[in-house]
Amino acid sequence: MPQRFGNIMRTYWPRFDLSEFENSVPAIEYLDWYIPRLIQERKHNLSFSGMQYDWDVPELLQDGIYEIGKKHMGKIEDPRIIIANREGVDVDNVLICHGATQGINLSLLAMITKLRSVKQNIVVAVESPTYAPLPQSALILANEVIKIKRNPPNSGIGNWRINKQEWADAMMKSDILMITPVSNPSGWNLDPDDRNWIADFAEKHNVGIIADEVYIDAYRSNTNFHPMHKYGNGNISINSLTKIYSLGQIRFGWIISDKDTIEIARRVFMTFSGVMGSPTMRIASAALHRLSEVDAAINHYRSQNLPKLRAVLQRFSIKWNEPEAGIFGCFELPNKILAEDFADGPCKDNDLLVIPGSMFCDSLKNWVRVAWSIEPKSFNLAISALENSLNSAIN
């Protein structure tokens, strides 16, 4: 039996059907769980899925700060041009939007709009584990959602690999596939063989791919960096300045695809949102020229923080499947300890916040996501709190 420290375990993982929610919409229960605990401001925090980089926002705005409130736009460098140059595409292949979550919805609406001319029953396959807005957006906008798995290391087929037969069966029934190549909560990028197979199979069977790539830039200097839009086939890549680049407060994202898809998504964006705000555009344009500063900080934090995490996990004989790049990963607790209880029991007692794997998948109830995306001095204190929490839970 799983070891418990609390009372009743709730169901937090993403929903793939609406059977319990007739005439309603399921809550994003991960955020319902996380936000109150984030507001508590536990002293030590390993819960972040994004980089914690201290931007000087007034410096990014510079003289543009005086135009905010006087002019809606004024002289602003078009962020699409910077993104297009960075990604090696035309500017008409880029649409900017209010963060990646809006990018997910725009992408779905654009693909579904194109499909509705030839069919009415739209089926979307969504990878699991995943961030809840992906399957739950598909539940709202499409007719059916199918869950397909990325398998954890204890599955016997490798680190976060896919079973190609299972994926083939699901994709043969689907019109759209939604994936997160750098998986949350594992931090692992899609294996190159798996990614190439997915792209080829999808193209052969007319399945459009929507890839939530908000973590992929951590792999930009890695050989395993292949955004899905580069495979063609009308595939969509979604990215933002939130996760890797620590500017979630301005809600700036973008999608990249073929020009026809981008034009449909642009019309959807203007229908629901109008235009982007001037402060967001100004800050984003400045930050996009300076992303290498954050890349350097990520490398520094990895080199300083990861050895300490490895040492603590080794001390408790916890197997650690470290991602090649990025800012977070996850591990399985021993003795079938439930991660939700661990987070709200021993971790809370030690003033530490971590994320239970059950927020992303029902099969990860014993897994915990931790990040090394904070400056080393704070990380050292948080790792001590993690060590004390593990000691309390296990011994």
KOLSE-49058 format. One record per residue (C-alpha): x, y, z; residue number from 1. Coordinates in pm, whole numbers. Each point is the difference from the previous one (the first is absolute). Example, Ala and Ser with C-alpha at 12.3 -4.5 7.8 and 13.67 -1.06 7.14 Angstrom:
[[1230 -450 780] 1]
[[137 344 -66] 2]
This chain:
[[0 0 0] 1]
[[118 357 -66] 2]
[[139 173 307] 3]
[[-220 290 112] 4]
[[60 307 213] 5]
[[-333 176 -56] 6]
[[-368 -82 -31] 7]
[[-174 -36 -337] 8]
[[181 3 -332] 9]
[[-168 222 -258] 10]
[[0 -44 -377] 11]
[[218 273 -150] 12]
[[123 -147 -327] 13]
[[-118 130 -341] 14]
[[-336 -117 -131] 15]
[[-34 -173 -337] 16]
[[-378 -32 -1] 17]
[[-301 198 122] 18]
[[-199 -288 148] 19]
[[6 161 346] 20]
[[-59 352 -129] 21]
[[-324 6 -198] 22]
[[-86 358 -106] 23]
[[315 122 171] 24]
[[378 25 -34] 25]
[[253 -178 223] 26]
[[212 227 217] 27]
[[375 25 -53] 28]
[[46 -170 334] 29]
[[379 14 -13] 30]
[[-25 380 19] 31]
[[-272 -27 266] 32]
[[252 -202 203] 33]
[[312 199 -86] 34]
[[-100 366 18] 35]
[[-113 1 367] 36]
[[323 -172 100] 37]
[[203 245 -206] 38]
[[-180 289 171] 39]
[[94 -153 336] 40]
[[359 80 -97] 41]
[[168 -299 156] 42]
[[353 100 82] 43]
[[159 -249 -240] 44]
[[-129 -56 -353] 45]
[[95 -276 -243] 46]
[[-339 9 -171] 47]
[[69 231 -292] 48]
[[-37 -127 -355] 49]
[[153 323 -129] 50]
[[336 168 31] 51]
[[26 256 281] 52]
[[204 274 -168] 53]
[[-7 354 137] 54]
[[-71 224 -301] 55]
[[30 376 44] 56]
[[-333 83 -168] 57]
[[41 383 11] 58]
[[334 -48 -176] 59]
[[-172 -210 -268] 60]
[[-255 275 -56] 61]
[[255 285 9] 62]
[[-149 313 -160] 63]
[[-304 -196 -115] 64]
[[-136 19 354] 65]
[[-94 364 -64] 66]
[[-215 -94 -302] 67]
[[-214 -252 190] 68]
[[-334 163 66] 69]
[[56 266 -268] 70]
[[5 -219 -311] 71]
[[-134 -348 -54] 72]
[[299 -111 -204] 73]
[[230 277 -118] 74]
[[346 -108 -116] 75]
[[29 -366 100] 76]
[[223 -256 -167] 77]
[[-219 -282 -133] 78]
[[79 -305 219] 79]
[[-106 -230 -285] 80]
[[305 109 -198] 81]
[[235 -87 287] 82]
[[-168 -339 50] 83]
[[-4 -75 -374] 84]
[[372 75 -30] 85]
[[78 -210 306] 86]
[[-200 -299 -128] 87]
[[93 27 -368] 88]
[[-353 59 -132] 89]
[[-186 281 -176] 90]
[[-177 259 212] 91]
[[-333 -121 -144] 92]
[[65 -337 166] 93]
[[-17 163 346] 94]
[[-297 113 209] 95]
[[52 168 336] 96]
[[-255 -45 278] 97]
[[-66 32 373] 98]
[[212 -290 122] 99]
[[22 -368 -86] 100]
[[-337 -94 148] 101]
[[-172 233 -245] 102]
[[230 -142 -267] 103]
[[-137 -348 76] 104]
[[-357 119 -49] 105]
[[80 197 -317] 106]
[[180 -303 -143] 107]
[[-289 -232 74] 108]
[[-255 243 -143] 109]
[[207 51 -316] 110]
[[41 -373 -63] 111]
[[-363 -79 83] 112]
[[-120 280 -229] 113]
[[193 -154 -290] 114]
[[-133 -348 79] 115]
[[-366 105 32] 116]
[[-21 49 -377] 117]
[[47 -375 -51] 118]
[[-130 -159 324] 119]
[[-204 82 309] 120]
[[122 -250 260] 121]
[[348 119 104] 122]
[[215 -237 209] 123]
[[312 122 181] 124]
[[269 -227 145] 125]
[[188 155 293] 126]
[[321 -122 155] 127]
[[8 -95 370] 128]
[[146 104 241] 129]
[[-87 356 -90] 130]
[[-102 344 118] 131]
[[-378 0 51] 132]
[[-93 285 -242] 133]
[[106 -214 -298] 134]
[[-255 -283 29] 135]
[[-258 222 164] 136]
[[16 258 -282] 137]
[[-47 -288 -244] 138]
[[-300 -123 202] 139]
[[-166 340 -38] 140]
[[79 58 -369] 141]
[[-1 -348 -157] 142]
[[-235 -299 16] 143]
[[219 -266 158] 144]
[[339 -21 174] 145]
[[223 -309 8] 146]
[[282 -41 253] 147]
[[334 -141 -116] 148]
[[295 -60 233] 149]
[[363 103 27] 150]
[[137 -281 216] 151]
[[206 59 316] 152]
[[338 -169 47] 153]
[[-149 -291 199] 154]
[[-208 -104 -304] 155]
[[291 -193 -148] 156]
[[15 175 -340] 157]
[[232 289 92] 158]
[[-23 346 152] 159]
[[-335 159 -88] 160]
[[-25 -187 -332] 161]
[[-312 -79 -199] 162]
[[-152 -335 -89] 163]
[[-28 48 -377] 164]
[[-280 -252 -44] 165]
[[-213 173 266] 166]
[[68 337 -160] 167]
[[-75 -133 -348] 168]
[[-333 -141 118] 169]
[[-96 332 161] 170]
[[117 217 -290] 171]
[[-189 -211 -253] 172]
[[-318 106 182] 173]
[[102 365 34] 174]
[[7 319 -203] 175]
[[232 198 229] 176]
[[286 -101 230] 177]
[[100 222 294] 178]
[[343 -58 154] 179]
[[249 165 233] 180]
[[337 -111 -143] 181]
[[189 104 315] 182]
[[-230 -176 242] 183]
[[-144 149 315] 184]
[[73 -130 268] 185]
[[298 -207 -121] 186]
[[201 270 -182] 187]
[[97 -263 -260] 188]
[[-9 90 -368] 189]
[[-155 -237 -251] 190]
[[248 -263 -110] 191]
[[108 89 -357] 192]
[[-118 -335 -133] 193]
[[-342 47 163] 194]
[[-33 356 -128] 195]
[[91 -90 -358] 196]
[[-239 -295 6] 197]
[[-284 219 135] 198]
[[56 266 -268] 199]
[[17 -257 -282] 200]
[[-304 -198 119] 201]
[[-205 316 48] 202]
[[80 124 -350] 203]
[[-86 -336 -160] 204]
[[-336 -11 177] 205]
[[-96 369 -22] 206]
[[27 70 373] 207]
[[88 357 91] 208]
[[246 45 287] 209]
[[-27 275 263] 210]
[[320 9 205] 211]
[[14 191 328] 212]
[[370 88 -11] 213]
[[30 243 290] 214]
[[296 -196 142] 215]
[[178 -86 -324] 216]
[[234 300 -1] 217]
[[192 -158 288] 218]
[[111 -252 -265] 219]
[[92 266 -260] 220]
[[374 -66 35] 221]
[[-62 -376 20] 222]
[[6 -231 -303] 223]
[[-356 -106 91] 224]
[[-160 333 -98] 225]
[[-262 -47 -271] 226]
[[-318 213 25] 227]
[[-299 -174 -156] 228]
[[-77 282 -245] 229]
[[320 -89 -185] 230]
[[-157 -331 -104] 231]
[[-259 185 -211] 232]
[[-343 -161 -49] 233]
[[-169 304 154] 234]
[[140 -94 342] 235]
[[-12 273 264] 236]
[[270 92 251] 237]
[[-104 202 307] 238]
[[249 192 213] 239]
[[11 293 241] 240]
[[220 220 216] 241]
[[-142 -155 317] 242]
[[163 -331 87] 243]
[[359 13 -119] 244]
[[27 378 -14] 245]
[[-171 98 327] 246]
[[-235 268 -133] 247]
[[-334 -161 78] 248]
[[-128 326 143] 249]
[[-30 156 -348] 250]
[[-190 -295 -158] 251]
[[185 -8 -332] 252]
[[2 -306 -225] 253]
[[6 -99 -366] 254]
[[-92 -278 -239] 255]
[[186 -104 -315] 256]
[[-156 -191 -288] 257]
[[-75 23 -373] 258]
[[-141 331 -120] 259]
[[-356 -124 -56] 260]
[[-26 -133 356] 261]
[[152 317 144] 262]
[[-247 216 -192] 263]
[[-296 -196 141] 264]
[[148 22 351] 265]
[[55 375 -47] 266]
[[-366 52 -85] 267]
[[-103 -205 304] 268]
[[234 206 219] 269]
[[-142 329 -126] 270]
[[-355 -128 50] 271]
[[55 -89 365] 272]
[[287 229 108] 273]
[[32 290 -243] 274]
[[365 103 20] 275]
[[301 -44 226] 276]
[[61 258 271] 277]
[[272 263 -36] 278]
[[190 -80 328] 279]
[[13 -370 -87] 280]
[[126 70 -353] 281]
[[268 242 120] 282]
[[136 -227 273] 283]
[[-8 -308 -225] 284]
[[182 174 -286] 285]
[[280 107 233] 286]
[[25 -335 177] 287]
[[9 -201 -324] 288]
[[336 163 -80] 289]
[[143 -108 336] 290]
[[-108 -360 45] 291]
[[361 -118 9] 292]
[[26 158 347] 293]
[[-257 -247 131] 294]
[[163 -289 -187] 295]
[[324 75 185] 296]
[[-184 9 334] 297]
[[-164 -338 -72] 298]
[[340 -157 -67] 299]
[[139 155 318] 300]
[[-289 -124 214] 301]
[[29 -352 -144] 302]
[[371 -18 72] 303]
[[-38 135 355] 304]
[[-328 -155 111] 305]
[[-32 -342 -161] 306]
[[296 -165 179] 307]
[[-166 79 334] 308]
[[-332 -150 -111] 309]
[[174 -312 -129] 310]
[[182 -44 332] 311]
[[-319 21 208] 312]
[[-190 -248 -217] 313]
[[296 -238 3] 314]
[[9 18 379] 315]
[[-352 -145 8] 316]
[[68 -249 -284] 317]
[[-257 178 -218] 318]
[[48 -66 -371] 319]
[[50 325 -190] 320]
[[-62 20 -375] 321]
[[155 336 -77] 322]
[[-109 184 -316] 323]
[[278 110 -235] 324]
[[-95 367 29] 325]
[[-257 228 156] 326]
[[-102 115 344] 327]
[[-206 -278 163] 328]
[[-43 -374 28] 329]
[[-186 -257 206] 330]
[[69 -306 211] 331]
[[-200 -284 154] 332]
[[-37 -5 377] 333]
[[92 -327 174] 334]
[[-240 -220 200] 335]
[[-296 103 -222] 336]
[[-22 332 184] 337]
[[-274 213 -152] 338]
[[146 323 -137] 339]
[[-298 215 104] 340]
[[41 -114 357] 341]
[[375 55 -18] 342]
[[-53 356 -127] 343]
[[-257 91 265] 344]
[[157 -203 282] 345]
[[379 -16 42] 346]
[[68 271 -259] 347]
[[-246 241 157] 348]
[[152 -75 342] 349]
[[338 104 -144] 350]
[[-146 310 -172] 351]
[[68 -146 -345] 352]
[[-218 -1 -313] 353]
[[32 -276 -263] 354]
[[-246 -123 -266] 355]
[[-167 -344 16] 356]
[[13 -197 -324] 357]
[[-372 -71 35] 358]
[[-63 353 -128] 359]
[[104 -126 -346] 360]
[[-107 -365 -13] 361]
[[-184 -249 221] 362]
[[287 -250 -34] 363]
[[251 242 157] 364]
[[-157 9 347] 365]
[[334 -95 158] 366]
[[215 241 -202] 367]
[[120 349 91] 368]
[[111 282 -232] 369]
[[284 221 118] 370]
[[176 292 -169] 371]
[[353 137 16] 372]
[[-98 333 -157] 373]
[[73 222 301] 374]
[[325 170 97] 375]
[[247 -235 176] 376]
[[-16 154 349] 377]
[[-378 -49 18] 378]
[[33 -342 -160] 379]
[[243 -117 269] 380]
[[-255 82 271] 381]
[[-283 -164 -197] 382]
[[204 -317 -52] 383]
[[61 -24 374] 384]
[[-376 27 50] 385]
[[-53 -275 -260] 386]
[[251 -223 177] 387]
[[-177 53 334] 388]
[[-338 -69 -163] 389]
[[120 -324 -157] 390]
[[154 -107 330] 391]
[[-332 61 179] 392]
[[-201 -185 -264] 393]
[[225 -304 -39] 394]
[[142 -62 347] 395]
